[in-house]
Every structure is written in C-alpha cells, then in structure tokens.
Amino acid sequence: MLDISPGTKIDTMLSKLGQALESGDIDAAVNLFQADCYWRDLVTFTWNLKTLEGHEQIRDMLTSQLAATKPSNFVQDTKEAASEAGGVTDGWFEFETAVARGYGHIRLKDGLIWTLLTTMTELKGHEEPKGVRRPMGAEHGHDRDRKTWKEKREIAAAELGYSVQPEVVIIGGGQGGIALGARLRQLGVPTIIIEKNERPGDSWRKRYKSLCLHDPVWYDHLPYIPFPENWPVFTPKDKVGDWLEMYTKVMELNYWGSTTAKSAQYDEKTGEWTVVIERDGKEVVLRPRQLVLATGMSGKANVPKFEGQDVFKGEQQHSSQHPGPDAYAGKKVVVIGSNNSAHDICAALWEAGADVTMLQRSSTHIVKSDSLMEIGLGDLYSERAVEGGMTTRKADLIFASLPYRIMHEFQIPIYDKIREKDADFYSSLEKAGFILDFGDDDSGLFMKYLRRGSGYYIDVGACDLVIDGSIKLKSGVDVSHLTENAVVLKDGTELPADLVVYATGYGSMNGWAADLISREVADKVGKCWGLGSNTTKDPGPWEGEQRNMWKPTQQEALWFHGGNLHQSRHYSQYLSLQLKARQVGIDTPVFGLTKSHHLS
C-alpha cells in the first residue's frame, strides 16, 4: 500500500516546493498553492512582515525576491510530527536562505498549499552565543592586565553613548524596549534604551495599585528567561516591575533611566540619527544608525476635550495617571470609559468606599477571564498545553501561522462557545443596562485587540459589581460638559463628581514620532496598529499585517515596537534580526513597504 501519512504528504510537498524555488521556477512554485492561499513571511523572503494572498501576490513577491533570497534545504522537522484533521494536513519545516536559517509551518488542503509561514531564525555567521556557542565566562590562565567581567562591563557601559556610539537607540524602557534590548544584546548590537522613569519596571509600578496582568503567565514570558514554574497565573503590577528590573540587570542591558529624549533628526546623507537626550541634568547627543520607538501602544494618553474642564473644581486624571483609590473613600467619582482600565479602577474605588459611576459611551466586548483561559487560550498557553508538550515558541508560531485575513473565522467559534457557556452572565449584564458586543463580526477579543487595541474588558470580578449596582452605570450617552462639581451628559443627566477619571485609551504610536521628530515624519509613517479590516476604529484599505509594527516604515531607519508581552517577546526576534542585518551590511531588499493611508 502507498504511504499517504501526514508526514509523507508534508515531505512530498516540501520537496516539490524546495525544488521549484531552488531552480527559480516561479510558475511551478505558485502552482503548488491552492487558489485561496496565504504565505506569511516574517523577514526571510521579504525583509518585511508581509502576508501574500493569492497566486498573483505570491508571484509578484517571488519575481522580486527569489533570485536574491536563494532558498534551499526545505526539510520537515522530524521532532514535530505532522498531523491531519478536518481535511487539513499541517507540518513544520526548516529551511535556509543565502544569509539566514529559517523555520516554517505549512497547511495542505486538497493536496495543495493553503497556508505557509516562513520565519527567520538566525543570520548565518551572526548566530546568538548560546548552546555550544555560549561564552566561557571565566578566563583560565594568567595575565597581569586581565580585567574581570565586572570591570569590562563597567568600562563598556561608561563608553557607550560617549566615546562609542550605539548602533541602535530604543526610546522607551517598558517590556517592549527591554525585550528588544535583550535580543540585540545577544546579537552583539550596541544598544541604549532611553527611559524617563528612574528604574526598569516603573511604568508598571506607577499605575493604579490593583493593576494585574489580565493575560496568563504562559502567554507572558520574556525572551531567554521564562517565568519560574511557581509564578502566579496573573502577575501583579509591582511583581512585573521587579521582574523587568531583574531581567534588565541580568541580561546586561544598557538602560538609561531618568533620561528624557528631547529631539531626533535623521540625516539622509550620513545615514545617522541625531538624538538629543537629557541625562543627569546634562544634554547628550547620540548618533545611532537605527531608532526604535518602543513607547508602547498604551503610552500616549488620549484625553477627550469637553467644555467646562477648566471650571471643574475636582480632580481630573487620565487612567494612566490614576494613583489608586485610597484618597477617594466617600468621594463621588465618574469614570468615563468601559474597557479594561475603567473596570479595574471602578472596582478598586468601590472596594475603597468611593461612590463610583461608570459612563459607557459605546458598546464593549466582555469575556470572563476563566472562559478566555479555558476556551480561548487553553490549547496554546496554559498548564494543560505545557503538559501536552506545547512550548512557548511553538505556541507563538502556531498563532503566527494563521493569516490575519482568515483569523476571525477561527475566532468566531471560540466566542460562540463562550457566549453559550456564559449566557446567564451576559443576560445579567444587559439587564443592568450594559451595552455588549462581540466585535463587528462576532470574532471577539483577539480580533478587537489586533484591529483597534481597545473596546474590551477581561472580567476578573468588576462585572458582578456592575450587575448588582455597586458600580453605578450610565450607558449609551456621551458627555455634554462639565460644571464646577458634575459631569453633565447629553441627555441632561448630571453626575456629581469629586474626581473624573478619563479611561479613554491611547493614541497611535506615530504621535510619539510627531513629538520627538516632527509632524512631517509622523504623517509620512502614518498610523500604527490595526489591520485595515474596515471594522470599527480600523479603517481600510486592507493591509494584512499590523501597520508599521516591527518592520520597515516609510521613514528610513525608524522602527516601532510595542504590544503586549506576547508580542514583545515574539516580534522582537524579527525586529532584532532586521537591525542586525543592517548593522553588518547584509543586503536587505524590502518587498512591499506599506504606504501610509491614515495619519493618526
């Protein structure tokens, strides 16, 4: 009998694909894909983060890139068994290009390629010093002029930015800047991280005291050093802060705390940035070749403008500035917003004895934390997944292997299950007056996050307080104006207030480019985040990848890095390899550089 096992099917297809690509037969390669097909490439072929959809886009990419890429050695990963379910065969493979080694995932349907993922793992000749390449540490023998590790580290840290210029400057020392800094450190790319706060982790420590990560620990590991096995499932903010501070020191990052970035300007002729910063009360000029804004998706506060804000006699705070509830016991508080921060802050204020009202101006997606963990994340990021052999790397790659164009089709059944499981919960919320949604196409939290980065709450208890009226709710109406002591709504309702908290989200990351570089550059780059799905707050045209994130932008040598801990971990690998390639002079012909369609 013929062996038609999943592994054999994958081997056969990889052999055909490899042969077509190595011989430069673009037509033969394209014909291995079904009509409805997707090739997501993370750096290896495109020097970009790019999803090709359909035969013509794949043909265009290969026509442009194949000769320079020189792919070869497409071999199934024997450590990961191929599988088959629902008429789809999937498997894992390794491959090479002229300058790199890669890893990929493939799905076959009806004997042809349905989805293909190709990712860059390492650059040849510039591998990370790990495994058999790890440094010795100790220097055996004898030398009167020998310096210790500590002395060498102190000398290097003192020189960088002064007598020695960095290759990369990262503005922003939160989890994104720290994760990228660690990757670049391992690749030998001289990097300085600029952070206005004094210590690594302060961006977490300074938030409201009840803040915890809403994502579970398996989803949140940083590169190289996973959280220990006894780490809590949901990490409190100060514990995250301490971990980031420890990580920064252990990974030997050049982290300049209490430092302010004042301006940046790119010189096209020299290929250098001039970055002016203030450190220890002195102005320092840095001249890196690459500039990364890792200022965070949740960094540039969006504070709405309402008439009367100047006459209101109480306090007004954006949620990012809210210190916590302790000073507001017995006070009347209006929280404008109904997403994660709004719920967290309302619940903490209620616990502290405040009289708190949540103003919900538009619909919100709610998902219970335990349901999200069990149904939404459990197969990839959970103790159950770990016990079944799932690794963080494999989970990240499985998630990355689903093209954004069809990802909602995989998400809708998940949220249908959640909606059925928690039907009574949702019914109770609606009876309380809360306006619910599951996204424009019922695809739930992940698609809302990827499309707009807002519009949801992972319920860890606040919803019960909304349901029973402990947190007062006013929904479906916007603010008209503020008086000296109240928030007045457009329906005439007056909400007395001693404190108004604007839990109104954050602006696009290119706003940081406007502040630091120029409005011209910010507009040249365009909006960051979103897929162009033409859904609420994610206007088209379709882009197929996150706008401007972790990849080349319309401004030469300017990069954006941000997102949650999962994205900081996973995509920092691809951004670091792009930066390393440019440092060492590897040719990086970018395919499909995204045009700017939206200014903010």
Salt bridges, closest charged atoms under 4 A:
ASP27 OD1 - ARG59 NH1 2.39
GLU53 OE1 - ARG405 NE 2.95
GLU56 OE2 - ARG59 NE 3.70
ASP77 OD1 - LYS79 NZ 3.46
GLU80 OE1 - LYS394 NZ 2.79
GLU84 OE2 - LYS9 NZ 2.64
ASP90 OD2 - HIS105 NE2 3.11
GLU96 OE1 - LYS124 NZ 2.82
GLU122 OE2 - ARG101 NH1 3.08
GLU122 OE1 - ARG133 NH2 3.72
GLU127 OE2 - ARG101 NH1 2.85
GLU128 OE1 - LYS130 NZ 3.98
GLU139 OE2 - LYS152 NZ 2.25
GLU154 OE2 - LYS150 NZ 2.65
GLU167 OE2 - ARG289 NH1 3.42
ASP202 OD1 - ARG205 NH1 2.83
ASP238 OD2 - LYS237 NZ 3.24
ASP242 OD1 - ARG205 NH2 3.17
GLU245 OE1 - ARG199 NH2 2.77
GLU245 OE1 - ARG205 NH2 2.82
GLU252 OE1 - ARG185 NH2 2.78
GLU278 OE1 - LYS262 NZ 3.71
GLU283 OE2 - LYS262 NZ 3.13
ASP326 OD1 - LYS209 NZ 2.85
ASP344 OD2 - HIS214 NE2 3.17
ASP355 OD2 - LYS332 NZ 3.03
ASP355 OD1 - LYS472 NZ 2.97
ASP379 OD1 - ARG384 NH1 2.96
ASP396 OD1 - HIS566 NE2 3.50
ASP396 OD1 - ARG569 NH2 2.82
ASP396 OD2 - HIS570 ND1 3.87
ASP422 OD1 - LYS421 NZ 3.44
ASP437 OD1 - LYS448 NZ 2.97
ASP441 OD2 - ARG451 NH2 2.83
ASP442 OD1 - ARG419 NH2 3.20
ASP478 OD1 - ARG361 NH1 3.28
GLU484 OE1 - LYS313 NZ 3.51
ASP491 OD2 - LYS474 NZ 3.04
ASP515 OD2 - LYS300 NZ 2.41
ASP523 OD1 - ARG519 NH1 3.47
ASP538 OD1 - ARG547 NH2 3.28
GLU543 OE2 - ARG547 NE 2.92
GLU545 OE2 - ARG40 NE 2.79
